[in-house]
Amino acid sequence: MLSKILSFFENQAINIGKTNILVAVSGGVDSVVLCYIFSELGIKFGMAHCNFKLRGEASDNDAAFVEELAAYLNVPFHKKEFETKKLLDNSKESTQSLARKLRYEWFDELLNEKKYDLLATAHHFNDVVETMLFNQARGTGIRGMRGILPKNGTTIRPLLACTKAEILALATENEIHYAEDESNATDDYQRNFIRRQIIPKFEKINPSFLIAQSNNRKHLLDLENLLNERVAQVKSDFCKTEHNLYIIDYSKIKSLVGADTIIFELLHSYEFNQNQVEQIQSTFPANGKIFRSNSHELLIHQQQLLVRSLNISSLTPIKIQEKDTSIQIGNKTLLLETQNGQLESIQNDPNIAYFDMDQLKFPLTIRTWKAGDVFQPFGMNGKKKKVQDFFSDQKVSLFEKEQIPLLVSGQQIIWIVGMRTDETAKITSKTKKILKISTIQASQKY
């Protein structure tokens, strides 16, 4: 097993001589064996134990055991107690889900406060198989089918290539003591049911079931890499970001081979689940229909899917003084330049606007659309138009119109930024001083 652990660190390009690792230790055989292996290899590490106080005295005994083990191995020890039952009363989450959330939030705090480089958990290959089966039972994509990754961000799982049998054998051979969690001997939790009831039935069909799953997982990882490459290409060809929106050209993607899977992958990163993705696809092309995940909302608009964060903040009005040369608006920068006399030429670019300085009332204001807004589009002499009607003519979506900035002089809208200027303050033959405003995306060089 030591060779497998060393291979893990080599494959993940982790220098164990210069890395300080926090190990999540329950007191069970898996995490205890991982600590002994780290100690044997001379890896610098500390131990973190969560006491969820769900099993009375047994929970306290486990915490005491882990603390004694840390003292024996002479490594730092961190412990946190949670009043889990009280927290469950005010939560809609399951016990396991809440416990997972609590412990990983605390682990993140320890990584930052105690300057650990990585968090190590004691997941092994049997856990991978259980996860694969659990996800398949619920319905999943390739990520769920291939199970747990050996490294995800700052979390590593060095035992992932080892089976439970190998871990138990090492503990027995080296007389390593560990705490037994009696809840593992029941079928109360779904994963326990898979471990105790489902996997043994598969092993009756194929005694080498775990080996077969290892081979399946390798194929699934390869397929995931191929899918990721394809999705990245589709993103490049048919997706873009504008006005804080992620815009998916669904009308073009839906005709591609594997379109359903591609759409799922595109939306999964915004926390839309399989059922929601199917509802979105069955609803398309119903304009104006909105769907929400835990973190984002999606609007069907003009053969496209527009996605934005639920936490996106509305544009706070910004004042522009006469002396200003640049203003930041979200991911855009407005560059302001003044010059005397007439222009030799005017650039025909919607992202550039020209104004007669003598007709402007400073400070100018940048704000978003509100009901009742009107302006006089450049070229429409004497004719005013509601901004909302202009947006409708331009097929601007609900999401976009809430983010598009308007430039206002006094009470008059003089520019729908990036789209259309107003007749007010336009350059004429009598203009003596000109203000030029250019809109530049934050990613552009200037």
Helices and strands as residue ranges (DSSP letters): H 2-11, E 20-24, H 29-41, E 44-51, H 57-73, E 77-81, H 84-89, H 95-113, E 118-120, H 125-138, H 142-146, E 151-152, E 155-156, H 164-173, G 182-185, H 190-193, I 194-198, H 199-205, H 209-238, E 239-242, E 245-248, H 250-253, H 259-268, H 274-283, E 290-292, E 296-301, E 304-309, E 318-320, E 326-329, E 332-340, E 352-356, G 357-359, E 364-368, E 374-375, E 385-386, H 387-393, H 398-401, E 405-409, E 412-416, E 420-421, E 433-441
